[in-house]
Amino acid sequence: MGVLEFLKSQFLCHLIIGYVFIVSGLIVNLIQLCTLVLWPINKQFFRKVNCKLAYCISSQLVMLLEWWSGTQCTLYTDPKSYSLYGKENAIVILNHNFEIDFLCGWSFCERFGVLGSAKVLAKKELSYVPLIGWMWYFLEIVFCKRKWEEDRKTVVESLVNLRDYPEKFWFLLHCEGTRFTEKKHEISMQVAEAKGLPKLKHHLLPRTKGFTITVQCLRNVVTAVYDSTLNFRNNETPTLLGVLNGKKYHADLYVRRIPLESIPEDESACASWLHKLYQEKDNFQEEYYKTGRFPGTSITPPRRPWTLVNWFFWASLLLYPFFSLLVNMFLSGSSLTVIGFTLFLVAASVGVRWMIGVTEIDKGSNYGNNDGKKDSAGSPETQRDQ
């Protein structure tokens, strides 16, 4: 292990990263709150400002993936489609197999300049969570309660509000609704058998209502669906803790651009189209496990420096007072102060590990325990752990 790799695994470095992220995030949230006065004056300007502010938060997580861990991402796609990425509104369908797949989705957005305006379909509870949740609230993210009867009106209204959005945006969807595990897969395939649907090997049965309503509400605003299938080389099992420790992974992402006009408008036909899409995604994954690559031309989009620039800006602004506080605490000579600070570090360490643990695949939602016997298409996709 080299010196740099050793430093990346040390808790002090993690503490610094966490401190910068939390404090800068709260500052950004406060600024976002102040921007509410802009809404009645100039709604579009409010939206543009909040895209920039949201980037200050989300780009720090992308920085960890791209610069801290050095994770590489190879894109497999059609060169003609590649030239359109970042220049049009799109719905991005992502598979949900890995702890960091949402982070890879954000990295995909960042490479093409739409990270600040990226949208998701998220659980209502997340809107109350500081940093990411509050950031999403001001970004007009679509929130839902996972009860479709209650959600439909709210989701439709939120999606319709995006029709005049001033920035190019990508709407990211995990149509499976929860991360893949063997237990969830077994339950999902029981549902597929009961419904007479073809079984999938590498995915859960997609939940269709969230996708179909998104397509209906954003038609003529969004021009394409990006079917995105993610995997990692050498059977790697990437984790957020691994990224935080500076472990380097190599992601392969296969993206197909599908014109939205080719997707059926009828809800039932659209749902059938999505099921067929997941059968194709399953075949792509099967081929990847056999050959180690996806179809299409391999392209490595260059990393943009702005995530790193953003982090250094906040670090230079916040670390001086942080270290000044530490020095003053230890120079005070008070044993009570030192003990208190030590306990704070222990609590912070436990807290960081707990938050990362929440995202682990084996600690995912109770898919199948309460909802597994219900109609798998009975509620919209939600972005869990984001």
Steps between C-alpha positions, in 0.01 A plus 500: 500500500641838395504810717207658316290185526580482873392860557174446314407222742559710813210629707647850525468538123145367517423746779626791290296389198190452715548836674533689170198320354271554800590862576506611135173315443329680788630833372365422153165393648480832684576692180236294320248600765584865437442455126129438564447876472595466131217256418214753475728752325672278243435126524742408223786693660422325831531166323830586334651621828393183681652280230834664573452470876398134474816433302705622799363207702456212255833564327685425825374142491593469133844639588547211744425249224694660214797667671537355851452135410602550137219275377498483121188478287493370146192582298371260234268678262430607143729792400205679338310484828809607696500836323149571636570425867470811713326692220148370555260413779490127567361226724784276619409142596763346728532147633517474880760233581778683684543722805652777289281475191328829589845659529597365159176648365600839642847458349335435163305825544815689600698387196237664279435810709153428640581398858368821656159462333469119526162379629389183676181345637558487877326394818312783670690445825825604332370855449538553876862382512763779515755539220384267221129499586476877542709550187253283308204698637633821346581313178131408467575130525193275467417349842257217569377290793504164317120488521392543141142600579632795702806564283350522154367856525814632674737327258308624195499858629874487576582358158281752316681780686823386331365561152627858498827429682768741368798263521569176315420217742519124527235316699662196662282196572575169670194318370565194715415712803764345727846346473547148372554220752446128456206503743331791323569338164335176607188685613497716188517200272209341685302810410620474138386138483160589646459776240621288212802723438839370385739449790811712540836374617686819592217743580186531705168541327466871412225702662327668212268770633770753587660460157175519303379812680841666454489431126144631473570822691833581335416407142600778257737635769727200534627381163650162588534218751855393584490131584808467724640167617785507753751234599853482642804320368654194662178427693572794730247574772543875557391661827475854629744410775743382233465832316555690826813293561628597156452161335503521122233322297437476126141547390359413159178672398302405191267778384241473224324814384135427423289784351203567725270514200562127448356416845124427506274766650245251632576410864460125453708496182764715669517255792545211258774696325684543831478128578647423158776754562599320821513169316748663263696647792518151649647366176759780497604412856522131415723580203717725719560221751607273213718741300592778744362776278180654375408549132570833336803725468698548821558865593650649815342842559760733657468600863405862542709690758209689656415241767858524628505880473174519696638278779823698531300823516295379796800334664705821483206692645419261786815315607688796649237568770472124561871450568518827696231361728693176545823681586327728749329205665824312557696811602240574765642204692159399627476124536121529489524672160733232364276220628194673354666538162614137504144387571383721214744327264380157612136604454581648157675179396207288610259739325690490171517120508130481583400729212709294259356180646148619420588492130631143506306266276427246769344778709267617230125539505274219620402428142283194499445494875213746491459591137627197315158337479343815363485602140860574410377776271284649773732778608750724328873457498676669786861598535601315814819605701555818312 
